[in-house]
Amino acid sequence: MATKVTFTLDDETIERLRQAAERIQKPKSQVVREAIRDFADRLGKLSERERVEMLKVFDQVIPAIPKRPLAQVQSELKRIRESRRSGGRRTATKP
């Protein structure tokens, strides 16, 4: 079942819709339906621009990770966990 709806679109969008419908030889309503379906499918996914930007950040961050022996990292993590279990860096307050 189809439901008729009314939207207000700017002139540029209307022209782009008209051109797209002409180019693919489909009704404007079908172009809108397909555009909405495509948009909904992309929600929550990275755009190409976002993906490239995140890869740039990744390429900057990875070389900045200090290279330490695994034993040193495990020892540091052990000290952090022990510190958290014993109350962390809290010191007794003076009355």
C-alpha positions as CSV (number, residue, x, y, z in Angstrom):
1,M,0.0,0.0,0.0
2,A,1.3,3.5,-0.8
3,T,0.8,6.5,1.3
4,K,0.7,9.9,-0.3
5,V,2.9,12.5,1.6
6,T,3.8,16.1,1.0
7,F,7.3,17.5,1.4
8,T,8.7,20.9,0.9
9,L,12.0,20.9,-1.0
10,D,14.3,23.7,-2.1
11,D,14.6,24.4,-5.9
12,E,18.0,22.9,-6.2
13,T,16.8,19.6,-4.7
14,I,13.8,19.6,-7.0
15,E,16.0,20.1,-10.0
16,R,18.4,17.3,-8.9
17,L,15.4,15.0,-8.4
18,R,14.1,15.9,-11.9
19,Q,17.5,15.3,-13.5
20,A,18.0,12.0,-11.7
21,A,14.5,10.8,-12.7
22,E,15.2,11.7,-16.3
23,R,18.6,10.2,-16.4
24,I,17.5,6.8,-15.1
25,Q,14.0,6.9,-16.7
26,K,12.1,6.3,-13.5
27,P,9.3,8.3,-11.8
28,K,10.5,10.9,-9.3
29,S,8.6,9.0,-6.5
30,Q,10.7,5.9,-7.2
31,V,13.9,7.9,-7.2
32,V,12.9,9.3,-3.8
33,R,12.1,5.8,-2.5
34,E,15.4,4.4,-3.7
35,A,17.3,7.4,-2.2
36,I,15.7,6.9,1.2
37,R,16.4,3.1,1.1
38,D,20.0,3.8,0.2
39,F,20.3,6.4,2.9
40,A,18.8,4.1,5.5
41,D,21.2,1.3,4.6
42,R,24.2,3.6,5.1
43,L,23.1,4.9,8.5
44,G,25.7,3.9,11.1
45,K,28.3,3.2,8.5
46,L,31.3,5.4,7.8
47,S,31.4,7.5,4.7
48,E,34.5,7.3,2.6
49,R,35.7,10.7,3.9
50,E,35.2,9.5,7.5
51,R,37.0,6.3,6.8
52,V,40.0,8.1,5.3
53,E,40.2,10.5,8.2
54,M,40.1,7.7,10.7
55,L,42.9,5.9,8.8
56,K,45.0,9.1,9.0
57,V,44.5,9.3,12.7
58,F,45.4,5.6,13.0
59,D,48.6,6.1,11.0
60,Q,49.6,8.9,13.4
61,V,48.8,7.1,16.6
62,I,50.3,3.7,15.9
63,P,53.9,5.0,15.5
64,A,53.4,6.9,18.8
65,I,52.7,3.7,20.8
66,P,55.8,3.1,22.9
67,K,57.6,-0.2,22.2
68,R,58.1,-2.0,25.5
69,P,58.7,-5.6,26.4
70,L,55.6,-7.5,27.2
71,A,56.9,-8.3,30.7
72,Q,57.2,-4.6,31.4
73,V,53.7,-3.9,30.3
74,Q,52.3,-6.8,32.3
75,S,54.2,-5.6,35.4
76,E,52.8,-2.1,35.0
77,L,49.2,-3.5,34.6
78,K,49.7,-5.6,37.7
79,R,50.8,-2.6,39.8
80,I,47.8,-0.6,38.5
81,R,45.3,-3.4,39.4
82,E,46.8,-3.8,42.8
83,S,46.7,0.0,43.4
84,R,43.0,0.1,42.4
85,R,42.1,-2.8,44.7
86,S,43.8,-1.1,47.6
87,G,42.1,2.2,47.1
88,G,44.3,3.8,44.5
89,R,46.3,6.9,45.3
90,R,43.9,8.1,48.1
91,T,45.6,9.3,51.2
92,A,44.1,9.7,54.6
93,T,42.7,13.1,55.2
94,K,43.8,15.0,58.2
95,P,41.0,16.2,60.5
